[in-house]
Amino acid sequence: MPSYRARAIYRTVAACITILALVSAVEAVDTRDTRLLGQPAVSASHIAFIYAGDLWSARHDGRDPQLKRQSKSF
């Protein structure tokens, strides 16, 4: 029989996984509209990606998007 502490940790982890799954389902991205998105990179606090040839970065939650480098127009 697991100790009280082990059961508490298990319940906490299970609750976090459940909440994460619910939040992910609510904020799911429509992948049909991301054809111009590519090469994502993730750091501790930000994500960087190429969109339509331009380099962008944003926080993990999508706030504060910044255009870092614009591709040349032909």
Residue frames as qw, qx, qy, qz and C-alpha x, y, z in Angstrom:
[[0.000, 0.889, 0.458, 0.000, 0.00, 0.00, 0.00],
 [0.404, 0.506, -0.042, 0.761, 1.52, 3.37, -1.02],
 [0.293, -0.321, -0.474, 0.765, 2.16, 5.91, 1.69],
 [0.107, 0.838, 0.438, -0.308, -0.05, 8.94, 2.23],
 [0.089, -0.703, 0.285, 0.646, 2.60, 11.18, 0.63],
 [0.205, -0.077, 0.813, 0.540, 2.85, 8.96, -2.47],
 [0.176, 0.608, 0.771, 0.066, -0.96, 8.97, -2.88],
 [0.014, 0.857, 0.191, -0.479, -1.02, 12.78, -2.51],
 [0.128, -0.505, 0.530, 0.669, 1.67, 13.17, -5.17],
 [0.213, 0.203, 0.882, 0.369, -0.18, 10.75, -7.46],
 [0.137, 0.766, 0.608, -0.156, -3.45, 12.69, -7.05],
 [0.043, -0.797, 0.081, 0.597, -1.68, 16.00, -7.73],
 [0.160, -0.291, 0.714, 0.617, -0.01, 14.67, -10.88],
 [0.194, 0.419, 0.864, 0.200, -3.27, 13.12, -12.09],
 [0.093, 0.839, 0.406, -0.351, -5.11, 16.42, -11.51],
 [0.081, -0.672, 0.331, 0.658, -2.43, 18.38, -13.41],
 [0.190, -0.031, 0.838, 0.510, -2.57, 15.98, -16.35],
 [0.167, 0.625, 0.763, -0.004, -6.37, 16.20, -16.44],
 [0.036, 0.856, 0.159, -0.490, -6.32, 20.02, -16.34],
 [0.144, -0.489, 0.557, 0.655, -3.65, 20.14, -19.04],
 [0.215, 0.222, 0.878, 0.365, -5.68, 17.83, -21.26],
 [0.133, 0.773, 0.597, -0.167, -8.81, 19.95, -20.80],
 [0.032, -0.807, 0.097, 0.582, -6.99, 23.22, -21.51],
 [0.209, -0.269, 0.724, 0.600, -5.33, 21.72, -24.58],
 [0.223, 0.452, 0.838, 0.207, -8.68, 20.58, -25.92],
 [0.080, 0.860, 0.383, -0.328, -10.21, 24.03, -25.40],
 [0.027, 0.848, -0.260, -0.461, -7.35, 25.89, -27.06],
 [0.729, 0.085, 0.589, 0.337, -6.74, 23.44, -29.90],
 [0.041, 0.540, -0.366, -0.757, -5.31, 24.95, -33.08],
 [0.783, 0.518, 0.234, -0.252, -7.10, 24.50, -36.36],
 [0.548, -0.353, 0.582, 0.486, -4.32, 22.72, -38.25],
 [0.559, 0.579, 0.526, 0.275, -6.05, 23.29, -41.58],
 [0.143, 0.978, 0.086, 0.124, -5.07, 26.96, -41.29],
 [0.480, -0.767, 0.348, 0.245, -1.35, 26.50, -40.51],
 [0.874, 0.381, 0.176, 0.245, 0.07, 25.60, -43.90],
 [0.371, 0.811, -0.191, 0.410, 2.42, 28.60, -43.84],
 [0.518, -0.751, 0.349, -0.213, 3.76, 27.70, -40.36],
 [0.918, 0.208, -0.298, 0.161, 7.01, 25.78, -40.02],
 [0.594, 0.309, -0.473, 0.572, 10.20, 25.06, -38.12],
 [0.504, -0.800, -0.055, -0.322, 9.01, 25.66, -34.52],
 [0.527, 0.225, -0.596, 0.563, 11.62, 25.96, -31.75],
 [0.580, -0.736, -0.271, -0.221, 10.85, 26.02, -28.02],
 [0.306, 0.402, -0.556, 0.660, 12.88, 27.60, -25.23],
 [0.219, -0.249, -0.772, 0.542, 12.16, 27.87, -21.50],
 [0.112, 0.514, 0.424, -0.737, 9.92, 30.91, -21.97],
 [0.401, 0.575, -0.150, -0.697, 9.29, 31.46, -25.70],
 [0.748, 0.275, 0.579, 0.172, 8.54, 29.77, -28.97],
 [0.077, 0.588, -0.395, -0.702, 10.03, 30.78, -32.32],
 [0.639, 0.347, 0.683, 0.064, 8.66, 29.80, -35.69],
 [0.079, -0.128, 0.509, 0.848, 8.66, 30.63, -39.37],
 [0.398, 0.605, 0.626, -0.289, 5.35, 31.89, -40.75],
 [0.540, 0.811, 0.223, 0.018, 5.08, 32.70, -44.45],
 [0.690, 0.458, -0.102, 0.550, 8.87, 33.03, -44.62],
 [0.080, -0.762, 0.242, -0.596, 9.10, 35.48, -41.70],
 [0.502, -0.020, -0.736, 0.454, 10.73, 34.66, -38.32],
 [0.458, -0.647, -0.094, -0.602, 8.44, 35.21, -35.31],
 [0.337, 0.004, -0.809, 0.482, 8.70, 34.66, -31.56],
 [0.518, -0.542, -0.155, -0.643, 6.06, 34.68, -28.83],
 [0.356, -0.370, 0.703, -0.492, 5.54, 33.60, -25.23],
 [0.038, 0.026, 0.998, 0.031, 4.39, 30.03, -24.65],
 [0.266, 0.515, 0.701, -0.415, 0.80, 31.22, -24.15],
 [0.398, 0.584, 0.552, 0.442, 0.83, 33.08, -27.47],
 [0.095, -0.959, -0.183, 0.194, 1.07, 36.57, -25.98],
 [0.190, -0.834, 0.310, 0.416, 3.53, 39.21, -27.17],
 [0.822, 0.318, 0.353, 0.313, 4.19, 37.99, -30.74],
 [0.093, -0.829, 0.259, 0.487, 7.14, 39.77, -32.33],
 [0.799, 0.593, 0.003, 0.104, 8.36, 39.78, -35.91],
 [0.641, -0.580, 0.290, 0.411, 12.09, 39.12, -35.65],
 [0.203, -0.362, 0.596, 0.688, 13.10, 38.98, -39.30],
 [0.650, 0.568, 0.222, -0.454, 11.07, 39.64, -42.42],
 [0.698, 0.110, 0.573, 0.415, 11.80, 37.68, -45.57],
 [0.047, -0.341, 0.355, 0.869, 12.77, 39.56, -48.71],
 [0.609, 0.568, 0.416, -0.366, 9.93, 40.29, -51.09],
 [0.361, -0.106, 0.663, 0.647, 10.45, 39.46, -54.72]]
